[in-house]
């Protein structure tokens, strides 16, 4: 799928926010390349670009914690993606449901 309105950064990547389609909870943020975006749409599960490993990363390929794609949207500027998913387990590598489990505000 060619979407010329998408704006990738100088490394050829675009940020993707991943949100639980049922609860609205933000699960994680990861980077997508044009190839990982195409694979995500083709497979119906999230595929990202790992900047640290410099390779494609099918979320849950080793852990089983896949993310079934419900919808994939892009913002008004075309520089951020939003993946609505049905997660099959925690999103965070720490085992937490979401990567955003820590607060900077005292409670």
Secondary structure, 3 states (H helix, E strand, C coil): CCCCCCCCCCCCCEEEEEEECCCCCEEEEEEECHHHHHHHHHHCECEEEECCCCEEEECCCCCCCCEEEEEEEECCCCCEEEEEEEECCCCCCCCCCCCCCCCCCCC
